[in-house]
Each structure stands twice: as structure tokens, then as C-alpha cells.
Amino acid sequence: MKHLKKLLAVLLAIVMMTPVLLAHAEEGETTLQFRKDGTFKIMLFADPQDDENLEETTTAILCEALDKYQPDLVVYLGDNTVADGYDNQYKAIEAVTKPVVDRGIPYSIVFGNHDEEHGVSKEELLAIYQSFGNCLTYDAAPEITGCGNCNLPIWSSDGSKIAFNLWMIDSNMYNSDPEVGGYDYVHEDQLAWYKETAAALTAQNGGKPVPAMDFQHIVIPEIFDELYVELPVSLGKLTEDRNGKHYSFLPVFTRLNGYWLEVPCPPNCYDGQLDAWLEVGDVIAEFHGHDHNNSYQVNIKGVDVINVPSCGCNSYSKDISRGAGLITLHEDDVTNYDYELVNMFDLALAKGSNIPNVEGGKSTAYYALMKMLDAVVQSMFKVFRVFYKVFPDGII
Ligand SMILES: [Fe+2]
């Protein structure tokens, strides 16, 4: 009897913890669903940006972050692979998705500005992803700009309704207008598709927008209006000149809640994406990569805008901010989510970590130093938040 009780308890625990992937839609399709305990965890990997010989440290970071947090979904935030030609891109995608595929976790991807630069189209790349494990990204509207624009609904734990929604958006590559230049933006036809799809979800939800998050590679252009001070004139190299405006060289530090270690690189023009979110009223947060060193979190007109730092050890990045993002959604209050940065140094300092031992890894003393430095900076951010509450217009 005692053994039977134990067995039942174990079975119950397995049922409670297993990410539920029920077929609400077509047979064979994976459907995301809140766990019975009312949570849903999403792990974010930004800018691995590596080729077919994926750095061992990157693999270790991905594996150890997944084992520690056991997410229900992984999102790759773009600049995922940069290998030359089809065969190498195939191997690079196989390598970067392997930690997720081996653990049987469903995943989705968005494209960055670099993925398609190596002789393989996004459509071909997407087909490769779809051949590995449980890739949920699909090209919902091939006729619109970009590839892989789609939405992934998360069902309630009782399976009765769509409780949350995830937008995967292609923020494209480079602006084709030489007068504007810089990185591309989310195009009008993508926003029209977003509004139309969101309207259908709203109608299905009894007229209320389904709370949602947006995942894309490049940050929205309004980040400069939020983080920097607009100046009346250009001061040359002492100002950031973009969108026809002149911004302070340094950001308003009291608005930061996370690292600003490089100037953000949004499009050079407004694209209306933030306005579209505000009009529809569903997006509570946007997560992007692209700026590898940054991990700031700011709120722009009610939408949290969060830069997920690079998880990769091949391209540029800073060890103090490197890692993954982790979102925990709560079914009983979906707009009140938790977000944390899964730091590489914390993973490396955990018992049994491989990060210091693999090629490219550093000593535990080095990671301990990173952790100490980070603790100092994090207490500064706490002070910043108090200042921000008292002086919402900012103090540089
Ligand atoms: Fe990148």
C-alpha cells in the first residue's frame, strides 16, 4: 500500500510537471498549454551566431540552462546560425538546436539580420529547422514581408480556451532605402497581418484581446525616445542622430534596469509597430536580441521592452551579461509575468558545471569575480529604480 501511494505520488508529480502538448488543433500538431500548476516557462536564446562548429561553451550554456529551468518552450531570437552554404547551415542548425531537441522541448525561432547572409534563403533555413525536433515556427502568411511570421497560442491548463499568445515576427535585415539606411523594420503588410490575426483571436475570446508577447530580433525604434534625451540640435559625434532627431550620447541611466553596454541598433525610421500593439491592446512585452551586450528592461507606453543578451561565445558579447532569458507566465494573472536573466557565470559556478572545463571556458575564480561585479551593478540598478520613481523624467 505504501509503495502504491509512493508510485501514485510520483505519477501525479510527472503529470503536474510535464509540459502539456495536447492536440487542440490538427492531429499531429503540437499545442502549448499551461501546466496543471498554472505556470508556463519560456527560455530565450539570443544571437548564438555560430557556424557548424558551435563553440563548446555555447553548447554548455544552452544545456545547463535547459537542465536547470526545464522550460516548456524555447525561443531562438535570431542571428541563430552564420555558416557558409547549405550543408554548413544545416549542420549549424542541427548543432544549435541539439540541446533543445535532445531534451524533447518544443521550440520556435525568429530570423535576425545575419541568418540569410550565407547563401541560404530563410525559407530553406526554416525547412531545415522544421526537420529537427519540434520546431513550431511556420510561415503563416508567405505573401507578406519576411519569413516565419506566425503566432503560437498557449491554452489554459484545463484546455478550455486560449489563455495567452506569442507573436514570432521577422524584423527583417537591412533597409533597402539608401536615404534611410541601417537595419530594416517591421513592414506595413506584416502589421496588417498582425492586426487581422489579433482581431480573429479577440473575437474568439469574447471581444477581449488575448494577452500576448512579441518576439523578434531587432528592437523597436522608440527605444531611443525612452532611453535617451532628445536635444534640439546635433552635436556631431556627441549626439546620436536618427529618425530626424538628435539624442544624448549617453542614455538616461535611471531608466535602465539591466546592462546598457552598447548603443541599441533599431531601424532608422518609425514603423508603427508599437502603435499597432497599443491599438490592438494585446502585447504586454517585447523580447529582442541583436544588441549582444545589453540586458536592459524598460517600459515604453505600457509595453515592457527587454533586450536578451547573447548566449553565444562565437560573436561579440560580454561575460557579465551573457546568458539566456527566462519568462515564467502565471495562468491566474497572465499579465503579471516574471522575467529573469540566466547568467552564464551562475551556471558556471553551479556544482557539476561543464562551462569552466570545456574549450573556451574560464576558471571558476573568473566567474566568481563576474558574479561579484554583477552584484555591485545590480544594487546600483535598484537605486536607479528608486530615482526613477521620484524623477520619472530622468536624471542623467
Ligand atoms: Fe547578432
Boltz pocket constraint, residues with backbone or C-beta under 6 A from the ligand:
constraints:
  - pocket:
      binder: B
      contacts: [[A, 47], [A, 49], [A, 78], [A, 79], [A, 112], [A, 114], [A, 290], [A, 291], [A, 292], [A, 315]]
      max_distance: 6.0
